[in-house]
C-alpha cells in the first residue's frame, strides 16, 4: 500500500502533458511528463507489475514511461513499448489525461493512449509480471495511486 493520497483529476482528451505513474524521486515542484498504453485485446487490458527493487514496489501500472526531450507523446510511447515489451505498437488516440500531485511534492502528468495493434510477441523485459486482465477485474489489483480513478472508470465500462 502506498502512502500517497489520491489527488488525481481525470480529464478526458485534455491537451498538454503526458504520462505514466512515476512519482517517487521527483523533487518538490517537479513535473514528470509520462505516457502510458491502454493495450486492449477484446475485453482485456495489459497490466504490468513493478519489480520489488523499484519505488512503489509490486504495484501495478500500464506500460509506458517518461517522455524524453524532443519527443512527442506518441513517439515516446512507441519507444517505451518497444523497450519494455519488445513490440512495435500502433499508437491510437489519447483516451484520457491525468495530473497527479504526490504528497511528498512533485507531480506526474499522465497521458493514456489506446493501443489496439502491435507487431511482435510481448516479451517482459523489465517488469515483475505482465498480465492480460478483464477490465472489470482491474480493481482487484493494487495499482499506483495516480491510476486508481482511471481503474475505477475502466472497470465500470467508461472511457473505452
Buried (B, 14 or more C-beta within 10 A) or exposed (E): EBEBEEBBEBEEEBEEBBBBBBBEEBEEEEBBBBBBBBBBEEEBBBBBBBEEEBEBEEBBBBBBBBBEEEBEBBBBBBBBBBEBBBBEBEBBEBBBBBBBBBEEEBBBBBBBBBBEEBEEEBEBEBBBEBBBBEBEBBBEBEBBBBBBBBBBBBBEEEBB
